[in-house]
Amino acid sequence: MEKYLPRATKLEKESDAQSEAILLKMSAALAAIGADDSIVQDARAAYERSKQEQLTHYTELFSSLPSE
């Protein structure tokens, strides 16, 4: 599993950057119309929760596999 960690880390960083770009656009669009942008923080928190849940799931899944 360790041989895949650098690639997984790179993909996670790319996903984080894309997510943050979307959230920033969302925040700017809401600010432009004078709307409450608290949903942006909710979306950011949901994204982080989802990442943690997936990390837990896949860590448990891969830890049960035999070592190479």
PQR file with spaces between the fields and no chain letter, atoms N, CA, C, O and H, PARSE charges and radii, in Angstrom:
ATOM       1  N    MET     1       0.821   -1.194    0.000 -0.4000 1.5000
ATOM       2  CA   MET     1       0.000    0.000    0.000 -0.0000 2.0000
ATOM       3  C    MET     1       0.866    1.260    0.000  0.5500 1.7000
ATOM       4  O    MET     1       0.494    2.269   -0.599 -0.5500 1.4000
ATOM       5  N    GLU     2       2.003    1.203    0.662 -0.4000 1.5000
ATOM       6  CA   GLU     2       2.850    2.393    0.772 -0.0000 2.0000
ATOM       7  C    GLU     2       3.291    2.933   -0.586  0.5500 1.7000
ATOM       8  O    GLU     2       3.519    4.133   -0.738 -0.5500 1.4000
ATOM       9  H    GLU     2       2.304    0.383    1.148  0.4000 1.0000
ATOM      10  N    LYS     3       3.409    2.045   -1.570 -0.4000 1.5000
ATOM      11  CA   LYS     3       3.872    2.523   -2.870 -0.0000 2.0000
ATOM      12  C    LYS     3       2.844    3.432   -3.548  0.5500 1.7000
ATOM      13  O    LYS     3       3.185    4.186   -4.460 -0.5500 1.4000
ATOM      14  H    LYS     3       3.223    1.070   -1.447  0.4000 1.0000
ATOM      15  N    TYR     4       1.594    3.360   -3.106 -0.4000 1.5000
ATOM      16  CA   TYR     4       0.533    4.180   -3.701 -0.0000 2.0000
ATOM      17  C    TYR     4       0.295    5.488   -2.943  0.5500 1.7000
ATOM      18  O    TYR     4      -0.401    6.371   -3.444 -0.5500 1.4000
ATOM      19  H    TYR     4       1.317    2.748   -2.366  0.4000 1.0000
ATOM      20  N    LEU     5       0.856    5.620   -1.764 -0.4000 1.5000
ATOM      21  CA   LEU     5       0.592    6.805   -0.944 -0.0000 2.0000
ATOM      22  C    LEU     5       1.018    8.118   -1.602  0.5500 1.7000
ATOM      23  O    LEU     5       0.267    9.091   -1.522 -0.5500 1.4000
ATOM      24  H    LEU     5       1.422    4.903   -1.357  0.4000 1.0000
ATOM      25  N    PRO     6       2.186    8.194   -2.249 -0.5600 1.5000
ATOM      26  CA   PRO     6       2.535    9.474   -2.891  0.2800 2.0000
ATOM      27  C    PRO     6       1.510    9.897   -3.951  0.5500 1.7000
ATOM      28  O    PRO     6       1.163   11.074   -4.044 -0.5500 1.4000
ATOM      29  N    ARG     7       1.037    8.951   -4.737 -0.4000 1.5000
ATOM      30  CA   ARG     7       0.039    9.264   -5.772 -0.0000 2.0000
ATOM      31  C    ARG     7      -1.282    9.684   -5.125  0.5500 1.7000
ATOM      32  O    ARG     7      -1.919   10.641   -5.564 -0.5500 1.4000
ATOM      33  H    ARG     7       1.319    7.995   -4.662  0.4000 1.0000
ATOM      34  N    ALA     8      -1.681    8.967   -4.087 -0.4000 1.5000
ATOM      35  CA   ALA     8      -2.925    9.303   -3.391 -0.0000 2.0000
ATOM      36  C    ALA     8      -2.837   10.689   -2.761  0.5500 1.7000
ATOM      37  O    ALA     8      -3.798   11.458   -2.803 -0.5500 1.4000
ATOM      38  H    ALA     8      -1.163    8.189   -3.731  0.4000 1.0000
ATOM      39  N    THR     9      -1.693   11.002   -2.183 -0.4000 1.5000
ATOM      40  CA   THR     9      -1.496   12.319   -1.573 -0.0000 2.0000
ATOM      41  C    THR     9      -1.579   13.419   -2.625  0.5500 1.7000
ATOM      42  O    THR     9      -2.179   14.468   -2.390 -0.5500 1.4000
ATOM      43  H    THR     9      -0.913   10.377   -2.149  0.4000 1.0000
ATOM      44  N    LYS    10      -0.975   13.176   -3.786 -0.4000 1.5000
ATOM      45  CA   LYS    10      -1.026   14.158   -4.878 -0.0000 2.0000
ATOM      46  C    LYS    10      -2.462   14.371   -5.347  0.5500 1.7000
ATOM      47  O    LYS    10      -2.892   15.507   -5.547 -0.5500 1.4000
ATOM      48  H    LYS    10      -0.488   12.324   -3.977  0.4000 1.0000
ATOM      49  N    LEU    11      -3.200   13.281   -5.520 -0.4000 1.5000
ATOM      50  CA   LEU    11      -4.591   13.394   -5.964 -0.0000 2.0000
ATOM      51  C    LEU    11      -5.452   14.110   -4.927  0.5500 1.7000
ATOM      52  O    LEU    11      -6.338   14.888   -5.281 -0.5500 1.4000
ATOM      53  H    LEU    11      -2.851   12.358   -5.358  0.4000 1.0000
ATOM      54  N    GLU    12      -5.190   13.847   -3.651 -0.4000 1.5000
ATOM      55  CA   GLU    12      -5.941   14.520   -2.595 -0.0000 2.0000
ATOM      56  C    GLU    12      -5.691   16.026   -2.641  0.5500 1.7000
ATOM      57  O    GLU    12      -6.627   16.815   -2.511 -0.5500 1.4000
ATOM      58  H    GLU    12      -4.470   13.215   -3.364  0.4000 1.0000
ATOM      59  N    LYS    13      -4.441   16.424   -2.823 -0.4000 1.5000
ATOM      60  CA   LYS    13      -4.122   17.851   -2.894 -0.0000 2.0000
ATOM      61  C    LYS    13      -4.792   18.507   -4.099  0.5500 1.7000
ATOM      62  O    LYS    13      -5.279   19.634   -4.007 -0.5500 1.4000
ATOM      63  H    LYS    13      -3.681   15.783   -2.928  0.4000 1.0000
ATOM      64  N    GLU    14      -4.816   17.801   -5.229 -0.4000 1.5000
ATOM      65  CA   GLU    14      -5.487   18.330   -6.418 -0.0000 2.0000
ATOM      66  C    GLU    14      -6.985   18.492   -6.162  0.5500 1.7000
ATOM      67  O    GLU    14      -7.583   19.501   -6.536 -0.5500 1.4000
ATOM      68  H    GLU    14      -4.421   16.886   -5.304  0.4000 1.0000
ATOM      69  N    SER    15      -7.574   17.502   -5.531 -0.4000 1.5000
ATOM      70  CA   SER    15      -9.001   17.557   -5.213 -0.0000 2.0000
ATOM      71  C    SER    15      -9.302   18.694   -4.242  0.5500 1.7000
ATOM      72  O    SER    15     -10.289   19.413   -4.401 -0.5500 1.4000
ATOM      73  H    SER    15      -7.088   16.682   -5.228  0.4000 1.0000
ATOM      74  N    ASP    16      -8.445   18.850   -3.239 -0.4000 1.5000
ATOM      75  CA   ASP    16      -8.618   19.944   -2.280 -0.0000 2.0000
ATOM      76  C    ASP    16      -8.568   21.295   -2.983  0.5500 1.7000
ATOM      77  O    ASP    16      -9.379   22.177   -2.699 -0.5500 1.4000
ATOM      78  H    ASP    16      -7.643   18.267   -3.110  0.4000 1.0000
ATOM      79  N    ALA    17      -7.622   21.457   -3.895 -0.4000 1.5000
ATOM      80  CA   ALA    17      -7.487   22.728   -4.615 -0.0000 2.0000
ATOM      81  C    ALA    17      -8.712   22.997   -5.484  0.5500 1.7000
ATOM      82  O    ALA    17      -9.202   24.124   -5.539 -0.5500 1.4000
ATOM      83  H    ALA    17      -6.964   20.740   -4.126  0.4000 1.0000
ATOM      84  N    GLN    18      -9.203   21.968   -6.160 -0.4000 1.5000
ATOM      85  CA   GLN    18     -10.391   22.133   -7.002 -0.0000 2.0000
ATOM      86  C    GLN    18     -11.615   22.469   -6.156  0.5500 1.7000
ATOM      87  O    GLN    18     -12.417   23.329   -6.520 -0.5500 1.4000
ATOM      88  H    GLN    18      -8.804   21.052   -6.116  0.4000 1.0000
ATOM      89  N    SER    19     -11.746   21.791   -5.042 -0.4000 1.5000
ATOM      90  CA   SER    19     -12.871   22.047   -4.145 -0.0000 2.0000
ATOM      91  C    SER    19     -12.821   23.478   -3.617  0.5500 1.7000
ATOM      92  O    SER    19     -13.835   24.176   -3.594 -0.5500 1.4000
ATOM      93  H    SER    19     -11.095   21.093   -4.747  0.4000 1.0000
ATOM      94  N    GLU    20     -11.642   23.904   -3.196 -0.4000 1.5000
ATOM      95  CA   GLU    20     -11.500   25.256   -2.664 -0.0000 2.0000
ATOM      96  C    GLU    20     -11.796   26.302   -3.736  0.5500 1.7000
ATOM      97  O    GLU    20     -12.401   27.333   -3.439 -0.5500 1.4000
ATOM      98  H    GLU    20     -10.818   23.336   -3.215  0.4000 1.0000
ATOM      99  N    ALA    21     -11.383   26.054   -4.963 -0.4000 1.5000
ATOM     100  CA   ALA    21     -11.673   26.991   -6.055 -0.0000 2.0000
ATOM     101  C    ALA    21     -13.176   27.131   -6.261  0.5500 1.7000
ATOM     102  O    ALA    21     -13.682   28.235   -6.463 -0.5500 1.4000
ATOM     103  H    ALA    21     -10.892   25.217   -5.203  0.4000 1.0000
ATOM     104  N    ILE    22     -13.877   26.022   -6.210 -0.4000 1.5000
ATOM     105  CA   ILE    22     -15.339   26.045   -6.362 -0.0000 2.0000
ATOM     106  C    ILE    22     -15.977   26.815   -5.210  0.5500 1.7000
ATOM     107  O    ILE    22     -16.876   27.629   -5.419 -0.5500 1.4000
ATOM     108  H    ILE    22     -13.466   25.125   -6.046  0.4000 1.0000
ATOM     109  N    LEU    23     -15.504   26.550   -3.992 -0.4000 1.5000
ATOM     110  CA   LEU    23     -16.069   27.226   -2.823 -0.0000 2.0000
ATOM     111  C    LEU    23     -15.806   28.734   -2.866  0.5500 1.7000
ATOM     112  O    LEU    23     -16.660   29.526   -2.467 -0.5500 1.4000
ATOM     113  H    LEU    23     -14.774   25.889   -3.822  0.4000 1.0000
ATOM     114  N    LEU    24     -14.642   29.126   -3.344 -0.4000 1.5000
ATOM     115  CA   LEU    24     -14.342   30.560   -3.459 -0.0000 2.0000
ATOM     116  C    LEU    24     -15.240   31.233   -4.493  0.5500 1.7000
ATOM     117  O    LEU    24     -15.713   32.349   -4.273 -0.5500 1.4000
ATOM     118  H    LEU    24     -13.948   28.483   -3.668  0.4000 1.0000
ATOM     119  N    LYS    25     -15.477   30.563   -5.613 -0.4000 1.5000
ATOM     120  CA   LYS    25     -16.394   31.102   -6.630 -0.0000 2.0000
ATOM     121  C    LYS    25     -17.805   31.210   -6.063  0.5500 1.7000
ATOM     122  O    LYS    25     -18.511   32.192   -6.290 -0.5500 1.4000
ATOM     123  H    LYS    25     -15.093   29.657   -5.791  0.4000 1.0000
ATOM     124  N    MET    26     -18.195   30.189   -5.331 -0.4000 1.5000
ATOM     125  CA   MET    26     -19.524   30.174   -4.717 -0.0000 2.0000
ATOM     126  C    MET    26     -19.664   31.349   -3.745  0.5500 1.7000
ATOM     127  O    MET    26     -20.677   32.047   -3.745 -0.5500 1.4000
ATOM     128  H    MET    26     -17.621   29.391   -5.147  0.4000 1.0000
ATOM     129  N    SER    27     -18.648   31.554   -2.928 -0.4000 1.5000
ATOM     130  CA   SER    27     -18.666   32.645   -1.960 -0.0000 2.0000
ATOM     131  C    SER    27     -18.734   33.999   -2.658  0.5500 1.7000
ATOM     132  O    SER    27     -19.481   34.883   -2.238 -0.5500 1.4000
ATOM     133  H    SER    27     -17.825   30.987   -2.928  0.4000 1.0000
ATOM     134  N    ALA    28     -17.959   34.157   -3.718 -0.4000 1.5000
ATOM     135  CA   ALA    28     -17.967   35.419   -4.467 -0.0000 2.0000
ATOM     136  C    ALA    28     -19.327   35.672   -5.109  0.5500 1.7000
ATOM     137  O    ALA    28     -19.819   36.800   -5.108 -0.5500 1.4000
ATOM     138  H    ALA    28     -17.352   33.439   -4.060  0.4000 1.0000
ATOM     139  N    ALA    29     -19.929   34.625   -5.652 -0.4000 1.5000
ATOM     140  CA   ALA    29     -21.243   34.772   -6.288 -0.0000 2.0000
ATOM     141  C    ALA    29     -22.295   35.166   -5.259  0.5500 1.7000
ATOM     142  O    ALA    29     -23.149   36.011   -5.531 -0.5500 1.4000
ATOM     143  H    ALA    29     -19.529   33.709   -5.653  0.4000 1.0000
ATOM     144  N    LEU    30     -22.235   34.564   -4.098 -0.4000 1.5000
ATOM     145  CA   LEU    30     -23.196   34.904   -3.043 -0.0000 2.0000
ATOM     146  C    LEU    30     -22.973   36.333   -2.544  0.5500 1.7000
ATOM     147  O    LEU    30     -23.930   37.071   -2.310 -0.5500 1.4000
ATOM     148  H    LEU    30     -21.542   33.879   -3.878  0.4000 1.0000
ATOM     149  N    ALA    31     -21.712   36.713   -2.384 -0.4000 1.5000
ATOM     150  CA   ALA    31     -21.404   38.073   -1.934 -0.0000 2.0000
ATOM     151  C    ALA    31     -21.878   39.107   -2.958  0.5500 1.7000
ATOM     152  O    ALA    31     -22.333   40.190   -2.590 -0.5500 1.4000
ATOM     153  H    ALA    31     -20.935   36.114   -2.574  0.4000 1.0000
ATOM     154  N    ALA    32     -21.769   38.768   -4.234 -0.4000 1.5000
ATOM     155  CA   ALA    32     -22.167   39.696   -5.298 -0.0000 2.0000
ATOM     156  C    ALA    32     -23.651   40.026   -5.264  0.5500 1.7000
ATOM     157  O    ALA    32     -24.065   41.101   -5.699 -0.5500 1.4000
ATOM     158  H    ALA    32     -21.399   37.888   -4.533  0.4000 1.0000
ATOM     159  N    ILE    33     -24.443   39.109   -4.751 -0.4000 1.5000
ATOM     160  CA   ILE    33     -25.886   39.373   -4.676 -0.0000 2.0000
ATOM     161  C    ILE    33     -26.330   39.698   -3.253  0.5500 1.7000
ATOM     162  O    ILE    33     -27.522   39.810   -2.968 -0.5500 1.4000
ATOM     163  H    ILE    33     -24.107   38.236   -4.398  0.4000 1.0000
ATOM     164  N    GLY    34     -25.344   39.845   -2.365 -0.4000 1.5000
ATOM     165  CA   GLY    34     -25.646   40.211   -0.988 -0.0000 2.0000
ATOM     166  C    GLY    34     -26.253   39.097   -0.164  0.5500 1.7000
ATOM     167  O    GLY    34     -26.916   39.350    0.842 -0.5500 1.4000
ATOM     168  H    GLY    34     -24.375   39.754   -2.596  0.4000 1.0000
ATOM     169  N    ALA    35     -26.027   37.866   -0.587 -0.4000 1.5000
ATOM     170  CA   ALA    35     -26.604   36.719    0.118 -0.0000 2.0000
ATOM     171  C    ALA    35     -25.664   36.212    1.214  0.5500 1.7000
ATOM     172  O    ALA    35     -24.452   36.422    1.171 -0.5500 1.4000
ATOM     173  H    ALA    35     -25.488   37.660   -1.404  0.4000 1.0000
ATOM     174  N    ASP    36     -26.249   35.556    2.169 -0.4000 1.5000
ATOM     175  CA   ASP    36     -25.491   34.920    3.249 -0.0000 2.0000
ATOM     176  C    ASP    36     -24.646   33.794    2.657  0.5500 1.7000
ATOM     177  O    ASP    36     -25.154   32.944    1.927 -0.5500 1.4000
ATOM     178  H    ASP    36     -27.233   35.384    2.203  0.4000 1.0000
ATOM     179  N    ASP    37     -23.366   33.796    2.975 -0.4000 1.5000
ATOM     180  CA   ASP    37     -22.495   32.767    2.413 -0.0000 2.0000
ATOM     181  C    ASP    37     -22.109   31.692    3.432  0.5500 1.7000
ATOM     182  O    ASP    37     -21.114   30.991    3.251 -0.5500 1.4000
ATOM     183  H    ASP    37     -22.953   34.487    3.568  0.4000 1.0000
ATOM     184  N    SER    38     -22.889   31.566    4.487 -0.4000 1.5000
ATOM     185  CA   SER    38     -22.574   30.544    5.497 -0.0000 2.0000
ATOM     186  C    SER    38     -22.649   29.137    4.914  0.5500 1.7000
ATOM     187  O    SER    38     -22.040   28.209    5.445 -0.5500 1.4000
ATOM     188  H    SER    38     -23.698   32.136    4.634  0.4000 1.0000
ATOM     189  N    ILE    39     -23.390   28.980    3.832 -0.4000 1.5000
ATOM     190  CA   ILE    39     -23.472   27.668    3.195 -0.0000 2.0000
ATOM     191  C    ILE    39     -22.104   27.227    2.665  0.5500 1.7000
ATOM     192  O    ILE    39     -21.835   26.032    2.542 -0.5500 1.4000
ATOM     193  H    ILE    39     -23.885   29.734    3.401  0.4000 1.0000
ATOM     194  N    VAL    40     -21.254   28.188    2.356 -0.4000 1.5000
ATOM     195  CA   VAL    40     -19.910   27.853    1.877 -0.0000 2.0000
ATOM     196  C    VAL    40     -19.133   27.141    2.984  0.5500 1.7000
ATOM     197  O    VAL    40     -18.452   26.148    2.729 -0.5500 1.4000
ATOM     198  H    VAL    40     -21.472   29.159    2.456  0.4000 1.0000
ATOM     199  N    GLN    41     -19.234   27.643    4.194 -0.4000 1.5000
ATOM     200  CA   GLN    41     -18.562   26.977    5.318 -0.0000 2.0000
ATOM     201  C    GLN    41     -19.169   25.601    5.575  0.5500 1.7000
ATOM     202  O    GLN    41     -18.456   24.655    5.909 -0.5500 1.4000
ATOM     203  H    GLN    41     -19.788   28.449    4.402  0.4000 1.0000
ATOM     204  N    ASP    42     -20.478   25.494    5.419 -0.4000 1.5000
ATOM     205  CA   ASP    42     -21.134   24.189    5.573 -0.0000 2.0000
ATOM     206  C    ASP    42     -20.633   23.205    4.522  0.5500 1.7000
ATOM     207  O    ASP    42     -20.367   22.042    4.826 -0.5500 1.4000
ATOM     208  H    ASP    42     -21.057   26.262    5.148  0.4000 1.0000
ATOM     209  N    ALA    43     -20.506   23.678    3.285 -0.4000 1.5000
ATOM     210  CA   ALA    43     -20.020   22.819    2.202 -0.0000 2.0000
ATOM     211  C    ALA    43     -18.573   22.414    2.445  0.5500 1.7000
ATOM     212  O    ALA    43     -18.201   21.266    2.202 -0.5500 1.4000
ATOM     213  H    ALA    43     -20.722   24.623    3.038  0.4000 1.0000
ATOM     214  N    ARG    44     -17.758   23.344    2.920 -0.4000 1.5000
ATOM     215  CA   ARG    44     -16.354   23.046    3.215 -0.0000 2.0000
ATOM     216  C    ARG    44     -16.268   21.987    4.316  0.5500 1.7000
ATOM     217  O    ARG    44     -15.478   21.048    4.217 -0.5500 1.4000
ATOM     218  H    ARG    44     -18.061   24.277    3.117  0.4000 1.0000
ATOM     219  N    ALA    45     -17.066   22.136    5.349 -0.4000 1.5000
ATOM     220  CA   ALA    45     -17.066   21.165    6.449 -0.0000 2.0000
ATOM     221  C    ALA    45     -17.545   19.796    5.968  0.5500 1.7000
ATOM     222  O    ALA    45     -16.999   18.769    6.372 -0.5500 1.4000
ATOM     223  H    ALA    45     -17.708   22.899    5.430  0.4000 1.0000
ATOM     224  N    ALA    46     -18.558   19.781    5.111 -0.4000 1.5000
ATOM     225  CA   ALA    46     -19.063   18.514    4.567 -0.0000 2.0000
ATOM     226  C    ALA    46     -17.996   17.828    3.722  0.5500 1.7000
ATOM     227  O    ALA    46     -17.845   16.608    3.780 -0.5500 1.4000
ATOM     228  H    ALA    46     -19.001   20.615    4.783  0.4000 1.0000
ATOM     229  N    TYR    47     -17.264   18.601    2.947 -0.4000 1.5000
ATOM     230  CA   TYR    47     -16.178   18.054    2.133 -0.0000 2.0000
ATOM     231  C    TYR    47     -15.119   17.414    3.034  0.5500 1.7000
ATOM     232  O    TYR    47     -14.670   16.299    2.769 -0.5500 1.4000
ATOM     233  H    TYR    47     -17.387   19.592    2.901  0.4000 1.0000
ATOM     234  N    GLU    48     -14.728   18.110    4.082 -0.4000 1.5000
ATOM     235  CA   GLU    48     -13.715   17.579    5.001 -0.0000 2.0000
ATOM     236  C    GLU    48     -14.212   16.317    5.710  0.5500 1.7000
ATOM     237  O    GLU    48     -13.455   15.362    5.885 -0.5500 1.4000
ATOM     238  H    GLU    48     -15.093   19.015    4.297  0.4000 1.0000
ATOM     239  N    ARG    49     -15.481   16.315    6.116 -0.4000 1.5000
ATOM     240  CA   ARG    49     -16.054   15.111    6.752 -0.0000 2.0000
ATOM     241  C    ARG    49     -16.038   13.934    5.793  0.5500 1.7000
ATOM     242  O    ARG    49     -15.680   12.818    6.169 -0.5500 1.4000
ATOM     243  H    ARG    49     -16.096   17.091    5.973  0.4000 1.0000
ATOM     244  N    SER    50     -16.423   14.187    4.564 -0.4000 1.5000
ATOM     245  CA   SER    50     -16.452   13.136    3.555 -0.0000 2.0000
ATOM     246  C    SER    50     -15.054   12.576    3.316  0.5500 1.7000
ATOM     247  O    SER    50     -14.876   11.364    3.201 -0.5500 1.4000
ATOM     248  H    SER    50     -16.714   15.094    4.258  0.4000 1.0000
ATOM     249  N    LYS    51     -14.069   13.457    3.241 -0.4000 1.5000
ATOM     250  CA   LYS    51     -12.688   12.997    3.063 -0.0000 2.0000
ATOM     251  C    LYS    51     -12.266   12.095    4.218  0.5500 1.7000
ATOM     252  O    LYS    51     -11.654   11.049    4.003 -0.5500 1.4000
ATOM     253  H    LYS    51     -14.213   14.443    3.334  0.4000 1.0000
ATOM     254  N    GLN    52     -12.593   12.500    5.431 -0.4000 1.5000
ATOM     255  CA   GLN    52     -12.216   11.711    6.603 -0.0000 2.0000
ATOM     256  C    GLN    52     -12.913   10.356    6.601  0.5500 1.7000
ATOM     257  O    GLN    52     -12.298    9.339    6.921 -0.5500 1.4000
ATOM     258  H    GLN    52     -13.091   13.349    5.605  0.4000 1.0000
ATOM     259  N    GLU    53     -14.186   10.339    6.244 -0.4000 1.5000
ATOM     260  CA   GLU    53     -14.926    9.074    6.181 -0.0000 2.0000
ATOM     261  C    GLU    53     -14.325    8.141    5.142  0.5500 1.7000
ATOM     262  O    GLU    53     -14.190    6.942    5.386 -0.5500 1.4000
ATOM     263  H    GLU    53     -14.685   11.165    5.984  0.4000 1.0000
ATOM     264  N    GLN    54     -13.964    8.681    3.992 -0.4000 1.5000
ATOM     265  CA   GLN    54     -13.356    7.856    2.948 -0.0000 2.0000
ATOM     266  C    GLN    54     -11.986    7.352    3.376  0.5500 1.7000
ATOM     267  O    GLN    54     -11.639    6.200    3.115 -0.5500 1.4000
ATOM     268  H    GLN    54     -14.073    9.656    3.794  0.4000 1.0000
ATOM     269  N    LEU    55     -11.212    8.197    4.026 -0.4000 1.5000
ATOM     270  CA   LEU    55      -9.902    7.781    4.512 -0.0000 2.0000
ATOM     271  C    LEU    55     -10.041    6.632    5.506  0.5500 1.7000
ATOM     272  O    LEU    55      -9.302    5.649    5.434 -0.5500 1.4000
ATOM     273  H    LEU    55     -11.494    9.133    4.239  0.4000 1.0000
ATOM     274  N    THR    56     -10.975    6.757    6.418 -0.4000 1.5000
ATOM     275  CA   THR    56     -11.210    5.695    7.394 -0.0000 2.0000
ATOM     276  C    THR    56     -11.629    4.408    6.698  0.5500 1.7000
ATOM     277  O    THR    56     -11.109    3.334    7.001 -0.5500 1.4000
ATOM     278  H    THR    56     -11.574    7.555    6.476  0.4000 1.0000
ATOM     279  N    HIS    57     -12.562    4.516    5.773 -0.4000 1.5000
ATOM     280  CA   HIS    57     -13.051    3.341    5.050 -0.0000 2.0000
ATOM     281  C    HIS    57     -11.919    2.626    4.323  0.5500 1.7000
ATOM     282  O    HIS    57     -11.742    1.418    4.478 -0.5500 1.4000
ATOM     283  H    HIS    57     -12.984    5.389    5.526  0.4000 1.0000
ATOM     284  N    TYR    58     -11.157    3.370    3.532 -0.4000 1.5000
ATOM     285  CA   TYR    58     -10.112    2.734    2.727 -0.0000 2.0000
ATOM     286  C    TYR    58      -8.934    2.268    3.571  0.5500 1.7000
ATOM     287  O    TYR    58      -8.291    1.276    3.231 -0.5500 1.4000
ATOM     288  H    TYR    58     -11.301    4.351    3.406  0.4000 1.0000
ATOM     289  N    THR    59      -8.643    2.954    4.650 -0.4000 1.5000
ATOM     290  CA   THR    59      -7.586    2.493    5.549 -0.0000 2.0000
ATOM     291  C    THR    59      -7.965    1.147    6.144  0.5500 1.7000
ATOM     292  O    THR    59      -7.138    0.236    6.200 -0.5500 1.4000
ATOM     293  H    THR    59      -9.166    3.760    4.927  0.4000 1.0000
ATOM     294  N    GLU    60      -9.210    1.015    6.589 -0.4000 1.5000
ATOM     295  CA   GLU    60      -9.677   -0.261    7.134 -0.0000 2.0000
ATOM     296  C    GLU    60      -9.683   -1.344    6.062  0.5500 1.7000
ATOM     297  O    GLU    60      -9.278   -2.478    6.318 -0.5500 1.4000
ATOM     298  H    GLU    60      -9.881    1.755    6.543  0.4000 1.0000
ATOM     299  N    LEU    61     -10.136   -1.000    4.874 -0.4000 1.5000
ATOM     300  CA   LEU    61     -10.187   -1.965    3.779 -0.0000 2.0000
ATOM     301  C    LEU    61      -8.792   -2.478    3.426  0.5500 1.7000
ATOM     302  O    LEU    61      -8.576   -3.686    3.336 -0.5500 1.4000
ATOM     303  H    LEU    61     -10.465   -0.079    4.665  0.4000 1.0000
ATOM     304  N    PHE    62      -7.859   -1.570    3.228 -0.4000 1.5000
ATOM     305  CA   PHE    62      -6.521   -1.974    2.811 -0.0000 2.0000
ATOM     306  C    PHE    62      -5.719   -2.614    3.936  0.5500 1.7000
ATOM     307  O    PHE    62      -4.812   -3.404    3.672 -0.5500 1.4000
ATOM     308  H    PHE    62      -8.034   -0.588    3.302  0.4000 1.0000
ATOM     309  N    SER    63      -6.033   -2.290    5.172 -0.4000 1.5000
ATOM     310  CA   SER    63      -5.296   -2.907    6.277 -0.0000 2.0000
ATOM     311  C    SER    63      -5.636   -4.381    6.414  0.5500 1.7000
ATOM     312  O    SER    63      -4.883   -5.134    7.029 -0.5500 1.4000
ATOM     313  H    SER    63      -6.769   -1.648    5.386  0.4000 1.0000
ATOM     314  N    SER    64      -6.756   -4.800    5.851 -0.4000 1.5000
ATOM     315  CA   SER    64      -7.140   -6.210    5.930 -0.0000 2.0000
ATOM     316  C    SER    64      -6.545   -7.042    4.794  0.5500 1.7000
ATOM     317  O    SER    64      -6.667   -8.267    4.799 -0.5500 1.4000
ATOM     318  H    SER    64      -7.368   -4.187    5.351  0.4000 1.0000
ATOM     319  N    LEU    65      -5.905   -6.393    3.826 -0.4000 1.5000
ATOM     320  CA   LEU    65      -5.301   -7.113    2.707 -0.0000 2.0000
ATOM     321  C    LEU    65      -3.928   -7.651    3.103  0.5500 1.7000
ATOM     322  O    LEU    65      -3.248   -7.062    3.944 -0.5500 1.4000
ATOM     323  H    LEU    65      -5.805   -5.398    3.823  0.4000 1.0000
ATOM     324  N    PRO    66      -3.522   -8.763    2.503 -0.5600 1.5000
ATOM     325  CA   PRO    66      -2.185   -9.286    2.808  0.2800 2.0000
ATOM     326  C    PRO    66      -1.099   -8.338    2.289  0.5500 1.7000
ATOM     327  O    PRO    66      -1.281   -7.667    1.273 -0.5500 1.4000
ATOM     328  N    SER    67       0.008   -8.296    2.987 -0.4000 1.5000
ATOM     329  CA   SER    67       1.135   -7.453    2.560 -0.0000 2.0000
ATOM     330  C    SER    67       1.782   -8.047    1.326  0.5500 1.7000
ATOM     331  O    SER    67       1.734   -9.256    1.097 -0.5500 1.4000
ATOM     332  H    SER    67       0.156   -8.841    3.812  0.4000 1.0000
ATOM     333  N    GLU    68       2.389   -7.176    0.538 -0.4000 1.5000
ATOM     334  CA   GLU    68       3.059   -7.651   -0.683 -0.0000 2.0000
ATOM     335  C    GLU    68       4.402   -8.231   -0.358  0.5500 1.7000
ATOM     336  O    GLU    68       5.113   -8.682   -1.255 -0.5500 1.4000
ATOM     337  H    GLU    68       2.428   -6.194    0.725  0.4000 1.0000
